[in-house]
Amino acid sequence: MKKSLWILVVLLLLASFELHAQTGNLPGVDWMQLSSPQQAGWSNEDLAKIGKYVEEIGSTSAMIVQHGVVVAAWGDVKHKSNLHSCRKSLLSALIGIAVSEGKINPDDTLAKLGIDDKRPSLTDIEKQAKVRDLLEARSGVYHPTVYETKGMEESKPPRGSHAPGTFWYYNNWDFNALGFIYEQATGTKIFDAFYQRIAQPIEMQDFKPRDGHYVSGDDTRFPAYLFDISARDFARFGLLYLHRGNWNGVQVVPESWVEESTRPYSDTESGGYGYLWWTADSASGAQPEIEFPKGVFWAEGHLGQYAVVVPALDMVIVNRVDGDETKRVVHKREMAKLVHMVVAAAPGKL
């Protein structure tokens, strides 16, 4: 190829990438992937280091998406596996839609909604918890529930130890009860609703309602709702929130809800917690023990499931760990390091 023609090709590729950056393009039915990331400002050496780290920590798949284009991907991004607690961020989006349609009022109490659980039943004080308290994991309801890790069970406060709205505890009772509240308010199963209201509008390639299932227990009325989703579909969900709930001109999730959900209301070891979303920024301004880049927010799940949104760089970073394929766990500190590595390598650094 003549030098002048080669230069033209490079300029056209750069112009295409810049167009995505300026217009905020999103993928259609298929993803666009950079055939030569270095032509868009990424270093092959940096991406190789990131890929090596992804392998070292035990990820089964991972993706970097910037300006709606796949910069790099590792593993089988089409393979569907359990999202674990990232399911909660998916439900948050559905609840936001229901709130905008007047089907759910975040300030309704459990008492008003007629919510109770198996014996030992909820107390009158516990029933004063609002839907908003459950979204923030501040209900004060420490009733037995299902699908908890050993650590969650061991750290659960005693019943009645905290009034509703006064204390943050990552509480599967809250999250599972929210699933029941959503289905009661809308008359639609979570997995059908997610497929119709989110997966189809953002053109998820792999998810179907049959990829969800419930886990029930003897001690509670409220089952956990589990999603099997591929890395590439999960990246689309992250992009939806990166674009403030808008997908190619269609407002799938209300913009105000995205803003409200990804704002911290409590402090955590890695920053803060919103409405079923984690944030790098704390509610009090305190310095977190595990630091992600400022302004970042993410969905997080057991074993190392992450969809990290980096608004300042128009970027989404997805990490998946399929527990059926590996016994490895990607810990939060490792994910924070991965995010910092990607941010440091990205064009237009923070």
KADA-V857313 format. One record per run of one state. SS is the DSSP state (~ for helix, > for strand, _ for the rest). FROM is the first residue (numbers start at 1). LEN is the number of residues. If there is no record, write none. Layout:
BEGIN
SS|FROM|LEN  SS|FROM|LEN
END
This chain:
BEGIN
_|1|2  ~|3|21  _|24|8  >|32|2  _|34|3  ~|37|4  _|41|3  ~|44|14  _|58|3  >|61|6  _|67|2  >|69|7  _|76|4  >|80|3  _|83|1  ~|84|17  _|101|8  >|109|1  ~|110|4  _|114|12  ~|126|3  _|129|1  >|130|1  ~|131|5  _|136|14  ~|150|6  _|156|16  ~|172|15  _|187|3  ~|190|10  _|200|9  ~|209|3  >|212|4  _|216|8  >|224|7  ~|231|12  _|243|3  >|246|2  _|248|2  >|250|2  _|252|3  ~|255|7  _|262|4  >|266|3  _|269|2  >|271|3  _|274|4  >|278|2  _|280|17  >|297|5  _|302|3  >|305|6  ~|311|3  _|314|1  >|315|6  _|321|11  ~|332|14  _|346|5
END
